[in-house]
Amino acid sequence: MELSPIPEQGRSYATFLMLRELTALQQPLTDPPHHDEMLFVIAHQVYELWFKEILHEVDAVVRKLDGGEALEATRILRRCCVIENLLVAQIDVLETMTTLDFLHFRDHLAPASGFDSSQFREVEYVSGLKNPKLLRSYAPDSPERARLEARLAAPTLGDAFYGLLRRRGFDLPQPEEGSGEEVLKAACRTRLRELARLYRQRDRHLELFLLAEGLIEYDELFMLWRLRHAQMAERFIGGRPGTGGSEGRSYLRSTADRPFFPDLWDVRDELCKSPEQAEQGH
């Protein structure tokens, strides 16, 4: 929804932040309103605002990488990591509710579910987890579907990272779509070898090394947030299904180990090899 710009004359803190509109957006569904429903609504609205900011920042990181600005990309990526720490910490606030507090208003949420957050899916897509099946949750003519389809077709954060490495002289093959299993395995081995070279020669490629470590921190914190979210859900509802019909605890736990940058995790195995093993390709 497009809003009219705020005229400079008469502008104030409240009008600049549109506080009247913002603080009118918390509408409890229980009647009479349950005390903790306000906390639940505000916390999840804040999550959506932070998702919006993460998308804003990650898009900037991709642009900086495409322009060869590795240090500036790393600086912005650091901001994303700080925001992710806030996402994790906010669970502590939600966990001040008890199970019975949550159950007082939980049924009013159905069939809505955090599973339907299109911005959360956008974060996944731009970060590298592209699952086209998730588009089914959004109406074909909806703006949410259109944004997700655009993200699905666009390069990811990982694509931008590897593109920069190629321009800096690293041998990172790009197998064509539909390539056979052996071709894909060979390309993976080459990527891991080149990433290991980046790490072993970090003094020579310090900007790129810091960028790689920034990416893995971004990845780690997002997985930590998923895990804490799964634990919170289990604390509130045990093994019951989610409000949107998902499997609840088992589904959330299954998402906690889906890295955005698997090669940056697998390269640790490569780095632990002896020089003889590395030379032999084991």
Secondary structure in CASP SS format (residue, H / E / C, confidence):
PFRMAT SS
TARGET T0000
AUTHOR 0000-0000-0000
METHOD secondary structure of the structure
MODEL  1
M C 1.00
E C 1.00
L C 1.00
S C 1.00
P C 1.00
I C 1.00
P C 1.00
E C 1.00
Q C 1.00
G C 1.00
R C 1.00
S C 1.00
Y H 1.00
A H 1.00
T H 1.00
F H 1.00
L C 1.00
M C 1.00
L H 1.00
R H 1.00
E H 1.00
L H 1.00
T C 1.00
A C 1.00
L C 1.00
Q C 1.00
Q C 1.00
P C 1.00
L C 1.00
T C 1.00
D C 1.00
P C 1.00
P C 1.00
H C 1.00
H C 1.00
D C 1.00
E H 1.00
M H 1.00
L H 1.00
F H 1.00
V H 1.00
I H 1.00
A H 1.00
H H 1.00
Q H 1.00
V H 1.00
Y H 1.00
E H 1.00
L H 1.00
W H 1.00
F H 1.00
K H 1.00
E H 1.00
I H 1.00
L H 1.00
H H 1.00
E H 1.00
V H 1.00
D H 1.00
A H 1.00
V H 1.00
V H 1.00
R H 1.00
K H 1.00
L H 1.00
D H 1.00
G C 1.00
G C 1.00
E C 1.00
A H 1.00
L H 1.00
E H 1.00
A H 1.00
T H 1.00
R H 1.00
I H 1.00
L H 1.00
R H 1.00
R H 1.00
C H 1.00
C H 1.00
V H 1.00
I H 1.00
E H 1.00
N H 1.00
L H 1.00
L H 1.00
V H 1.00
A H 1.00
Q H 1.00
I H 1.00
D H 1.00
V H 1.00
L H 1.00
E C 1.00
T C 1.00
M C 1.00
T C 1.00
T H 1.00
L H 1.00
D H 1.00
F H 1.00
L H 1.00
H H 1.00
F H 1.00
R H 1.00
D C 1.00
H C 1.00
L C 1.00
A C 1.00
P C 1.00
A C 1.00
S C 1.00
G H 1.00
F H 1.00
D H 1.00
S C 1.00
S H 1.00
Q H 1.00
F H 1.00
R H 1.00
E H 1.00
V H 1.00
E H 1.00
Y H 1.00
V H 1.00
S H 1.00
G C 1.00
L C 1.00
K C 1.00
N C 1.00
P H 1.00
K H 1.00
L H 1.00
L H 1.00
R H 1.00
S H 1.00
Y C 1.00
A C 1.00
P C 1.00
D C 1.00
S C 1.00
P H 1.00
E H 1.00
R H 1.00
A H 1.00
R H 1.00
L H 1.00
E H 1.00
A H 1.00
R H 1.00
L H 1.00
A H 1.00
A C 1.00
P C 1.00
T C 1.00
L H 1.00
G H 1.00
D H 1.00
A H 1.00
F H 1.00
Y H 1.00
G H 1.00
L H 1.00
L H 1.00
R H 1.00
R H 1.00
R C 1.00
G C 1.00
F C 1.00
D C 1.00
L C 1.00
P C 1.00
Q C 1.00
P C 1.00
E C 1.00
E C 1.00
G C 1.00
S C 1.00
G C 1.00
E H 1.00
E H 1.00
V H 1.00
L H 1.00
K H 1.00
A H 1.00
A H 1.00
C H 1.00
R H 1.00
T H 1.00
R H 1.00
L H 1.00
R H 1.00
E H 1.00
L H 1.00
A H 1.00
R H 1.00
L H 1.00
Y H 1.00
R H 1.00
Q C 1.00
R C 1.00
D C 1.00
R C 1.00
H C 1.00
L H 1.00
E H 1.00
L H 1.00
F H 1.00
L H 1.00
L H 1.00
A H 1.00
E H 1.00
G H 1.00
L H 1.00
I H 1.00
E H 1.00
Y H 1.00
D H 1.00
E H 1.00
L H 1.00
F H 1.00
M H 1.00
L H 1.00
W H 1.00
R H 1.00
L H 1.00
R H 1.00
H H 1.00
A H 1.00
Q H 1.00
M H 1.00
A H 1.00
E H 1.00
R H 1.00
F H 1.00
I H 1.00
G C 1.00
G C 1.00
R C 1.00
P C 1.00
G C 1.00
T C 1.00
G C 1.00
G C 1.00
S C 1.00
E C 1.00
G C 1.00
R H 1.00
S H 1.00
Y H 1.00
L H 1.00
R H 1.00
S H 1.00
T H 1.00
A C 1.00
D C 1.00
R C 1.00
P C 1.00
F C 1.00
F C 1.00
P H 1.00
D H 1.00
L H 1.00
W H 1.00
D H 1.00
V H 1.00
R H 1.00
D H 1.00
E H 1.00
L H 1.00
C C 1.00
K C 1.00
S C 1.00
P H 1.00
E H 1.00
Q H 1.00
A H 1.00
E H 1.00
Q H 1.00
G C 1.00
H C 1.00
END
